Amino acid sequence: MISRRDFLQASMAASAIVGASGFGNWSRLAAQQALTQDQLLEFDTFGNVTLMHLTDIHAQLVPIYFREPSVNFGVGPNRGEVPHLTGAEFRRFYGIEDGSPSHYALSSGDFTALARAYGRMGGLDRIATVVNAIRADRPDALLLDGGDTWHGSYTCYHTAGQDMVNAMNGLRPDAMTFHWEFTLGQDRVREVVEGLPFAALGQNIFDAMWDEPAEHFKPYQFFERGGAKIAVIGQAFPYMPIANPGWMFPDYSFGIRDENMQMIVDEVRAQGAGLVVVLSHNGFDVDKKMAGIVDGIDVILSGHTHDALPEPVLVGDTIVVASGSNGKFLSRVDLDVSDGRMMGFRHKLIPIFSDVIAPDPEMTALVAEQRAPFEAELSEVIGQTDTLLYRRGNFNGSWDDLICQALLSERDAEIALSPGVRWGPSLIPGQDITREDIWNVTSMTYPEAYRTEMTGEFLKVVLEDVADNIFNPDPYYQQGGDMVRTGGLGYRIDISKPQGERISEMTMLATGEPIDPARAYVVAGWASVNEGTEGPPIWDVVESHIRKQGTVTVPDNTTVEVADR
């Protein structure tokens, strides 16, 4: 008798053959003008249940450029596995032709030229068009938001997330989970959650004092769709108090909580769930490990690490779906749920090409309403760039290098440190840099640009700690974003080494001298998780620097040497 896993493997293979998986048969079209909205939305409707997944929008209401990473190392069991393939290697793995729309949307090579050819991506009004089209085909489809939604822009900061709450309410999701939302502060999060017209989920959001599920966040929600009973379980970012300031949400604790997840899965199965979906903000490698530990999950909709994969990854009997970030993509997953279980699926990662997909008029008006009070500030030109400005990758991106340059000059520092966050759109050479662009890569609720002294020894400790958060071979100990970005400081890293032994050859770039462990260096940085940090907000520091430069040029960064592994 054929096993359930054989059913799923056959389903994955069939999807790839008929073009329902990945980008379908248009991935080899050579020019933007050859694309149509109908081709982007084409789907062979399957089964009786449809899921739509968005995640990591980071408050990007309008179309943007966003370059995918060129460096994304996998370690331990994930070395050489997706999503840790980039560039040409990624394209070969998925059979993507150079210069095609999927090349531009999914990888980093030739980004500037392809961006000029294919244009911006995303925009909530284009996403609304896609969502409405899927609902027209499958009226009871579920729309699920993976979190990192109320964070990351000028308007989001100045409205305490209300702009995104209003816009997303217009999109009508059925449930969401959380990460950066908590940096609005726990009182604000509770205030918003109490008024949401959809489910706020997190089986791992606990009351810190009593170590029991938190009052405002349900662990799961049941939905009846296509004759099937569906349980959607929320999984918020597990490492909130480590990656973000715990003092902003002292009433809550998080964690992965595998045992509790297993208990919840068993509970919903006992109540008749024929499909169990985990709406996760764990990160892709953590989700893969969880899928191998917790029995009974059918689908994990993965968020946090911003990975965009044309096909799900199968772990045991669980499919793991990665839907990208910044509004660039929406995943559609159709499933056959019968006899109390998932029997097969079809999947498509839909790229939101903003020059191809027509904007939805109602959402266009709603987005304009959120932005209108701030339009003059948003559109003010601060400077220009003759360099591709991007953020994303294990090590420095050019936006991060520019921020470090600003910290060095404006804060009169020898060394600059900038957090390895993944959010922030790109700018292509020749573009104006507006105030909105600066806020898109700096906006957060703890923006103070500190200036302090650190010994060389302490600097090494900082780099080693961050490196272990990223390159620990056990995904459950990977608690950071990407590597902290450095200015004025070069180093060598061997990611295959154990904790405390990865960083060497630390060098002061201004003099070429080795970092002295005993000497104190003047260090500027931002986004400290420590309460009471003092300094000007980082966006003011960066704006001042860009105004003085006029046109910014960021040279290629060769200050971090990654050892052969």
ZAMARGU-4260 file (C-alpha; in steps of 0.2 Angstrom, whole numbers, plus 5000, padded with zeros to 4 digits):
<rodrens>
0) 5000/5000/5000 | 5006/5017/4996 | 5011/5028/5011 | 5006/5045/5015 | 5024/5051/5012
5) 5023/5043/4995 | 5007/5053/4991 | 5016/5069/4996 | 5032/5065/4986 | 5021/5061/4971
10) 5011/5077/4974 | 5027/5088/4974 | 5033/5079/4958 | 5017/5082/4949 | 5016/5100/4954
15) 5033/5103/4947 | 5029/5094/4931 | 5013/5104/4927 | 5020/5120/4932 | 5009/5123/4948
20) 5025/5122/4959 | 5037/5137/4959 | 5034/5150/4946 | 5026/5139/4933 | 5030/5139/4915
25) 5033/5158/4913 | 5049/5157/4923 | 5058/5156/4906 | 5050/5171/4898 | 5064/5183/4894
30) 5057/5201/4896 | 5045/5210/4907 | 5034/5214/4893 | 5030/5196/4890 | 5022/5194/4907
35) 5004/5196/4910 | 4994/5196/4926 | 4984/5181/4920 | 5001/5171/4919 | 5006/5176/4936
40) 4990/5171/4944 | 4987/5155/4933 | 4984/5140/4944 | 4976/5123/4942 | 4964/5123/4956
45) 4966/5107/4967 | 4958/5098/4981 | 4946/5107/4993 | 4957/5119/5004 | 4967/5134/4999
50) 4980/5143/5010 | 4987/5160/5006 | 5003/5165/5015 | 5011/5182/5017 | 5025/5186/5030
55) 5038/5198/5035 | 5030/5213/5026 | 5040/5225/5037 | 5027/5239/5034 | 5031/5241/5016
60) 5014/5248/5009 | 5020/5253/4992 | 5031/5244/4978 | 5050/5243/4982 | 5066/5235/4976
65) 5073/5221/4987 | 5088/5212/4982 | 5089/5194/4989 | 5106/5188/4997 | 5121/5183/4988
70) 5129/5175/5004 | 5118/5163/5015 | 5129/5150/5023 | 5121/5134/5030 | 5129/5125/5044
75) 5128/5108/5052 | 5114/5097/5043 | 5109/5112/5033 | 5125/5115/5024 | 5122/5115/5005
80) 5103/5114/5008 | 5090/5126/5003 | 5088/5140/5008 | 5107/5141/5009 | 5110/5141/4991
85) 5112/5158/4982 | 5115/5166/4965 | 5119/5155/4951 | 5119/5139/4962 | 5101/5143/4967
90) 5096/5146/4949 | 5104/5129/4944 | 5095/5120/4958 | 5078/5126/4953 | 5082/5126/4934
95) 5080/5145/4933 | 5086/5153/4917 | 5098/5168/4918 | 5089/5185/4915 | 5072/5178/4918
100) 5059/5185/4929 | 5062/5172/4942 | 5081/5176/4941 | 5077/5194/4946 | 5064/5190/4959
105) 5073/5176/4968 | 5092/5179/4967 | 5105/5193/4968 | 5115/5192/4952 | 5114/5207/4939
110) 5101/5215/4951 | 5103/5232/4945 | 5101/5228/4927 | 5086/5217/4930 | 5078/5229/4942
115) 5078/5242/4928 | 5070/5229/4916 | 5057/5222/4928 | 5053/5236/4940 | 5048/5236/4958
120) 5039/5222/4967 | 5026/5222/4981 | 5014/5235/4986 | 4999/5230/4997 | 4987/5236/4983
125) 4994/5223/4971 | 4994/5210/4984 | 4976/5214/4987 | 4973/5210/4968 | 4981/5193/4970
130) 4971/5189/4986 | 4955/5194/4978 | 4958/5184/4962 | 4962/5168/4973 | 4946/5172/4983
135) 4936/5173/4967 | 4943/5156/4962 | 4941/5148/4980 | 4930/5159/4990 | 4934/5151/5007
140) 4953/5152/5005 | 4962/5156/5021 | 4974/5171/5021 | 4988/5169/5035 | 5000/5183/5040
145) 5017/5176/5047 | 5021/5192/5057 | 5034/5206/5056 | 5020/5216/5049 | 5018/5232/5061
150) 5036/5237/5059 | 5049/5245/5048 | 5044/5261/5040 | 5042/5280/5044 | 5023/5279/5044
155) 5023/5263/5055 | 5034/5271/5068 | 5024/5288/5068 | 5007/5279/5070 | 5013/5265/5082
160) 5009/5252/5069 | 4991/5259/5066 | 4995/5261/5047 | 4998/5243/5045 | 4984/5238/5056
165) 4972/5248/5045 | 4979/5242/5029 | 4980/5223/5034 | 4962/5224/5040 | 4957/5229/5023
170) 4966/5214/5016 | 4956/5203/5028 | 4968/5190/5035 | 4961/5176/5045 | 4975/5175/5057
175) 4993/5181/5061 | 5007/5178/5073 | 5021/5190/5079 | 5039/5196/5081 | 5044/5214/5079
180) 5027/5219/5083 | 5032/5217/5102 | 5044/5231/5100 | 5030/5243/5100 | 5028/5238/5118
185) 5017/5226/5127 | 5003/5238/5131 | 5002/5244/5113 | 5002/5226/5106 | 4988/5221/5118
190) 4978/5237/5113 | 4979/5232/5095 | 4976/5214/5097 | 4960/5217/5107 | 4953/5226/5092
195) 4959/5214/5078 | 4945/5206/5068 | 4955/5190/5065 | 4964/5178/5076 | 4981/5183/5085
200) 4990/5166/5088 | 5005/5160/5097 | 5006/5144/5106 | 5023/5149/5113 | 5018/5166/5120
205) 5017/5163/5139 | 5014/5174/5154 | 5031/5177/5161 | 5026/5176/5179 | 5014/5161/5179
210) 5023/5151/5165 | 5006/5148/5157 | 4998/5153/5140 | 4996/5172/5139 | 4978/5179/5139
215) 4978/5189/5123 | 4985/5176/5112 | 4976/5160/5107 | 4987/5145/5103 | 4976/5140/5089
220) 4960/5143/5079 | 4949/5131/5070 | 4942/5135/5053 | 4929/5125/5042 | 4934/5125/5024
225) 4930/5114/5009 | 4921/5102/5021 | 4937/5100/5031 | 4941/5105/5049 | 4957/5115/5049
230) 4968/5120/5064 | 4980/5134/5062 | 4993/5135/5076 | 5003/5151/5079 | 5021/5150/5083
235) 5029/5168/5087 | 5047/5171/5086 | 5055/5161/5100 | 5070/5172/5105 | 5061/5188/5107
240) 5070/5194/5123 | 5087/5189/5116 | 5086/5197/5099 | 5075/5212/5105 | 5074/5222/5121
245) 5065/5211/5134 | 5061/5226/5144 | 5048/5232/5131 | 5037/5216/5135 | 5042/5210/5152
250) 5025/5201/5155 | 5029/5188/5141 | 5041/5174/5138 | 5042/5164/5122 | 5054/5150/5117
255) 5051/5136/5104 | 5041/5125/5116 | 5041/5109/5106 | 5033/5099/5120 | 5019/5111/5121
260) 5017/5111/5102 | 5016/5092/5102 | 5002/5094/5115 | 4993/5106/5105 | 4994/5096/5089
265) 4988/5081/5098 | 4974/5091/5106 | 4967/5098/5089 | 4969/5081/5081 | 4958/5074/5095
270) 4945/5087/5091 | 4944/5082/5073 | 4957/5092/5064 | 4959/5085/5047 | 4973/5098/5042
275) 4985/5105/5055 | 4994/5121/5049 | 5008/5130/5059 | 5009/5148/5056 | 5027/5151/5061
280) 5040/5164/5064 | 5053/5152/5069 | 5065/5154/5054 | 5066/5141/5040 | 5080/5130/5048
285) 5071/5130/5065 | 5055/5125/5056 | 5063/5111/5048 | 5070/5104/5064 | 5053/5106/5072
290) 5045/5097/5058 | 5056/5082/5062 | 5052/5082/5081 | 5034/5086/5082 | 5022/5073/5075
295) 5006/5077/5066 | 5010/5094/5057 | 5004/5094/5039 | 5010/5112/5034 | 5022/5124/5041
300) 5021/5142/5034 | 5038/5148/5038 | 5043/5166/5042 | 5057/5176/5050 | 5072/5172/5039
305) 5065/5180/5023 | 5068/5165/5012 | 5058/5164/4996 | 5058/5146/4989 | 5049/5141/4973
310) 5044/5124/4980 | 5040/5118/4998 | 5053/5107/5007 | 5046/5090/5013 | 5052/5085/5030
315) 5044/5068/5035 | 5026/5071/5031 | 5026/5090/5033 | 5028/5102/5020 | 5037/5118/5024
320) 5033/5134/5014 | 5044/5149/5013 | 5035/5165/5006 | 5049/5178/5006 | 5048/5196/5013
325) 5043/5214/5010 | 5028/5210/5000 | 5037/5203/4986 | 5028/5186/4986 | 5012/5178/4991
330) 5011/5159/4992 | 4996/5149/4987 | 4994/5131/4993 | 4980/5120/4987 | 4977/5104/4997
335) 4967/5088/4996 | 4961/5085/5013 | 4950/5069/5014 | 4947/5055/5026 | 4954/5066/5040
340) 4971/5069/5033 | 4981/5079/5020 | 4983/5068/5004 | 4991/5080/4992 | 4995/5098/4987
345) 4999/5110/4974 | 5009/5126/4977 | 5014/5142/4969 | 5025/5156/4975 | 5017/5171/4966
350) 5029/5186/4963 | 5021/5203/4965 | 5028/5212/4950 | 5020/5229/4952 | 5021/5234/4934
355) 5012/5219/4929 | 4998/5216/4942 | 4985/5230/4942 | 4983/5239/4959 | 4966/5236/4968
360) 4957/5253/4969 | 4951/5251/4986 | 4967/5246/4994 | 4976/5260/4984 | 4965/5272/4992
365) 4967/5265/5009 | 4986/5265/5008 | 4986/5283/5001 | 4975/5287/5016 | 4988/5280/5028
370) 5003/5289/5020 | 4994/5306/5016 | 4998/5315/5033 | 5017/5311/5031 | 5019/5313/5012
375) 5030/5329/5013 | 5042/5321/5025 | 5042/5304/5016 | 5046/5312/4999 | 5060/5324/5004
380) 5076/5321/4994 | 5091/5319/5006 | 5104/5314/4993 | 5107/5302/4978 | 5116/5286/4977
385) 5128/5280/4963 | 5129/5263/4971 | 5117/5249/4973 | 5111/5250/4991 | 5105/5234/4998
390) 5104/5224/5014 | 5104/5206/5016 | 5117/5192/5017 | 5127/5184/5031 | 5139/5199/5031
395) 5140/5217/5027 | 5128/5224/5014 | 5130/5241/5006 | 5116/5250/5015 | 5124/5243/5031
400) 5141/5250/5026 | 5133/5267/5023 | 5126/5267/5040 | 5143/5262/5047 | 5151/5276/5038
405) 5138/5288/5045 | 5141/5282/5063 | 5160/5284/5061 | 5159/5301/5054 | 5144/5308/5064
410) 5148/5301/5080 | 5167/5303/5079 | 5171/5284/5082 | 5185/5272/5077 | 5174/5257/5075
415) 5155/5256/5070 | 5143/5242/5074 | 5127/5240/5065 | 5114/5226/5068 | 5112/5212/5056
420) 5094/5214/5053 | 5086/5207/5037 | 5073/5220/5033 | 5075/5235/5022 | 5072/5238/5004
425) 5086/5242/4991 | 5090/5257/4980 | 5097/5256/4963 | 5111/5267/4956 | 5105/5284/4951
430) 5090/5285/4963 | 5086/5299/4975 | 5088/5294/4993 | 5072/5301/5002 | 5069/5302/5020
435) 5057/5287/5018 | 5071/5277/5011 | 5082/5280/5026 | 5068/5276/5038 | 5065/5260/5028
440) 5082/5253/5034 | 5083/5261/5051 | 5065/5262/5058 | 5063/5254/5076 | 5058/5259/5093
445) 5075/5258/5101 | 5085/5269/5088 | 5098/5277/5099 | 5115/5279/5091 | 5126/5276/5106
450) 5145/5281/5108 | 5155/5271/5120 | 5172/5263/5123 | 5175/5244/5121 | 5191/5235/5123
455) 5198/5224/5109 | 5195/5209/5120 | 5176/5214/5122 | 5174/5217/5104 | 5180/5199/5100
460) 5167/5193/5113 | 5153/5203/5104 | 5158/5196/5087 | 5160/5178/5094 | 5143/5179/5102
465) 5134/5185/5087 | 5143/5172/5076 | 5137/5158/5087 | 5119/5165/5086 | 5120/5163/5067
470) 5132/5148/5064 | 5128/5136/5078 | 5126/5120/5069 | 5110/5117/5080 | 5096/5128/5072
475) 5088/5129/5090 | 5103/5139/5095 | 5103/5151/5080 | 5095/5166/5089 | 5101/5181/5079
480) 5098/5188/5062 | 5113/5190/5051 | 5131/5195/5057 | 5133/5211/5065 | 5140/5224/5053
485) 5156/5232/5056 | 5164/5249/5051 | 5183/5253/5053 | 5186/5235/5058 | 5190/5220/5048
490) 5191/5202/5053 | 5192/5184/5048 | 5179/5171/5052 | 5179/5152/5051 | 5161/5147/5053
495) 5165/5129/5054 | 5174/5132/5071 | 5166/5130/5088 | 5159/5144/5099 | 5173/5156/5104
500) 5185/5151/5090 | 5177/5158/5074 | 5184/5176/5074 | 5203/5180/5071 | 5214/5193/5063
505) 5204/5208/5069 | 5211/5223/5061 | 5209/5242/5063 | 5206/5247/5045 | 5213/5265/5047
510) 5230/5259/5052 | 5231/5241/5047 | 5236/5237/5065 | 5229/5222/5074 | 5216/5225/5087
515) 5224/5226/5104 | 5214/5216/5116 | 5219/5228/5131 | 5216/5244/5122 | 5199/5254/5123
520) 5192/5259/5106 | 5179/5272/5103 | 5164/5263/5096 | 5147/5269/5089 | 5132/5258/5086
525) 5113/5258/5087 | 5099/5246/5091 | 5106/5241/5108 | 5094/5230/5118 | 5099/5239/5134
530) 5087/5250/5143 | 5092/5268/5145 | 5104/5269/5130 | 5107/5287/5125 | 5111/5295/5109
535) 5103/5303/5093 | 5091/5292/5083 | 5100/5283/5070 | 5089/5290/5056 | 5095/5308/5060
540) 5114/5302/5060 | 5112/5294/5043 | 5102/5308/5036 | 5115/5321/5042 | 5129/5310/5034
545) 5120/5308/5017 | 5116/5327/5016 | 5135/5331/5018 | 5139/5318/5005 | 5126/5324/4992
550) 5129/5308/4981 | 5134/5293/4991 | 5147/5280/4985 | 5149/5264/4994 | 5164/5254/4989
555) 5164/5235/4988 | 5167/5228/5006 | 5182/5216/5007 | 5184/5218/5026 | 5177/5202/5031
560) 5187/5186/5026 | 5176/5170/5026 | 5188/5155/5028 | 5186/5140/5016 | 5175/5127/5025
</rodrens>
